[in-house]
Amino acid sequence: MANKLDVLFKVLKDEGASDLHLAAGMVPHLRKNGSTVPVADWPIFSDESLREHLKELPIDEKWKFYESNLDLDFAYALPGVARFRANYFNQERGAAAVFRIIPERIRTLEELKAPATLSTLADLEQGLVLVTGPTGSGKSTTLAAIIDLINTRHAKHIVTIEDPVEFVHQNKKCTLSQREVGQDTKSFSNALRSAIRQDPGVILVGEMRDMETIALAITASEMGVLVFGTLHTNSAPKTIDRVIDAFPTDQQQQVRTMLSESLAAVVSQLLLKTPDGRGRVAVHEILLKTPGLPNIIREGNTAMLNSIIQQGKGLGMQSMDDTLFKLAEDGKISGEDAYHKATSKQRFEQFVAEGTAPAH
């Protein structure tokens, strides 16, 4: 029997929207190209009616978990439509949920219009690659494309640890073990500890939430594994500081030394609207390992990272501000958006003064 919400999931897919927002006391809303719009001709949910609908999707144990913890993450598949990443929570008027559509087909880096440098990350033998950015910036989509490229080019064992599993990969040249936290393993750190013993070539850690997970990810990369992880930071300097700051002061110097050897790349990503509001553009900052990078990390001199990026342009590195400036100049994003996201605002004032980015 079909779930009542399946109708809304079909609307989400047909409208080409990315998220469905449900909350007691309001009508359903879709997020489309970065803006939320109400679903036409749909009544306001009461707390009771929304809970009835939401209860139909997860298994009983997960629903009980939501009722006692007031938060729940899981994946839901609607055959022939799509998979969805679900987050249940409570808000002032009662129950609420957000569903994000997970495309059935994994898009390639070329289709995502990602910088060519990102494809070189698929050929790394070992090291830690951090893909960072705020929620909804497309980190999972970029990582899925890189994992798919490894799967196409190399014969390795890939272990993914996610909460929940989003993109389902088919075995091509690689053998994949995709593990869901809460279902296949108790925690990220438990799964990571056992993954190290599973002869992995590549490990994807969906979220590096705590000190233990971060420490294990660094250790695995030191042991010759290529480890991909995500953090909610928006630049290379902030990412490195965030990793170090996760540890007590007396351990930080040791972590700096370990990270300086193992860090292979930091890719920070934002997703901005196109000026016409009909699409979105991914903006990247890319830091790659160079002979000078370990020293800067060891000394805690993260202010010098920007000069490493500037000197490494020929290797495919790029700073967030440079990328934002170029996209605004080319009219691919609005000057105002570029200004708001830029670190060094002064350089972007010309766009705001004019009110718009220069014509393409």
Secondary structure, 3 states (H helix, E strand, C coil): CCCCCHHHHHHHHHCCCCEEEEECCCCCEEEECCEEEECCCCCCCCHHHHHHHHHCCCCHHHHHHHHHHCEEEEEEEECCCEEEEEEEEEECCEEEEEEEEECCCCCCCCCCCCCCHHHHHHHCCCEEEEEECCCCCCHHHHHHHHHHHHHHHCCCEEEEEECCCCCCCCCCCCEEEEEEECCCECCHHHHHHHHCCCCCCEEEECCCCCHHHHHHHHHHHHCCCEEEEEECCCCHHHHHHHHHHCCCHHHHHHHHHHHHHHEEEEEEEEEEECCCCCCEEEEEEEEECCCCHHHHHHHCCHHHHHHHHHHCHHHCCECHHHHHHHHHHCCCCCHHHHHHHCCCHHHHHHHHHHCCCCCC
